[in-house]
């Protein structure tokens, strides 16, 4: 996340590498924004695995603030890792 000054105001700017890379990801982002998630808090990335799985993370590995009912409607799979230093780390694989 970086900031740019536009009209004497600081504006949050996402790096291109953490933005949606295809229409499916853009649709997911739009759906999450409609559910109340702030667009700037979402990061899209590629997992380091043989399948190069794409995933979303929210606010540096936090759980998405949406209901289970809304989550069930989205093509996402929730992954979490229990980490000794940081607690639970959440990411959402794009199906």
C-alpha positions, -999 to 999 in steps of 0.1 A, spaced: 0 0 0 13 34 -9 0 69 -7 -2 96 -34 -11 132 -29 -40 143 -51 -56 177 -47 -36 182 -14 -51 149 1 -33 116 8 -50 89 -12 -43 52 -6 -30 35 -37 -27 -3 -42 3 -17 -60 -7 -33 -93 6 -67 -81 -21 -69 -54 -50 -59 -76 -74 -83 -95 -57 -98 -125 -88 -111 -145 -126 -107 -147 -133 -134 -122 -111 -117 -96 -127 -83 -104 -161 -98 -99 -151 -112 -65 -137 -79 -54 -169 -61 -65 -190 -87 -46 -170 -82 -15 -172 -44 -18 -210 -47 -21 -209 -67 12 -192 -38 29 -155 -48 26 -132 -19 18 -115 -24 -16 -82 -10 -3 -80 -38 24 -80 -66 -2 -49 -81 -17 -48 -106 -45 -17 -128 -48 -4 -161 -61 6 -189 -38 40 -205 -42 28 -240 -51 28 -262 -82 -6 -250 -92 1 -212 -87 -32 -209 -68 -46 -174 -67 -59 -162 -33 -72 -131 -15 -61 -118 18 -78 -92 39 -60 -67 61 -28 -86 65 -43 -121 71 -74 -111 90 -108 -130 86 -132 -114 61 -160 -94 80 -189 -110 62 -215 -135 74 -213 -173 67 -243 -170 45 -227 -144 23 -194 -162 23 -211 -194 11 -223 -175 -20 -188 -167 -31 -163 -190 -50 -138 -189 -22 -122 -215 1 -111 -202 36 -77 -213 47 -62 -205 80 -29 -212 97 -24 -211 135 8 -192 140 25 -190 174 36 -154 170 7 -139 150 -23 -160 159 -46 -172 131 -37 -162 96 -65 -162 71 -64 -164 33 -91 -172 8 -83 -194 -22 -102 -184 -54 -120 -215 -67 
